[in-house]
Amino acid sequence: MSEAQDYEWYETPYGKFRVAATRFGTWNSFGEDGTEYITGIKEDIVVAGTKFYLEGVATNWANCTTSQQFDGTVGGKL
């Protein structure tokens, strides 16, 4: 049913990803499992941004995926 696609894969120490153009003139990056990471105007910016994003997730920079969720409301009387 689906044909094998020949993509150019970018490899980093933190994972592999590919970049594809959209019909609207933007660029998207995708992980090996198809997860969309970054959308941008230029291909080189998307490549650089995706490398930075993958490094941040892999090294838990600023608690990227495990930070505590807050609701943004202030309790008590101000």
Buried (B, 14 or more C-beta within 10 A) or exposed (E): EEEEEEEEEBEBEBBEBBBBEEEEEBBBBBBEEEEEBBEBEEBEEBBEBBBBBBBBBBEEEEEEEEEEEEEEEEEEEE
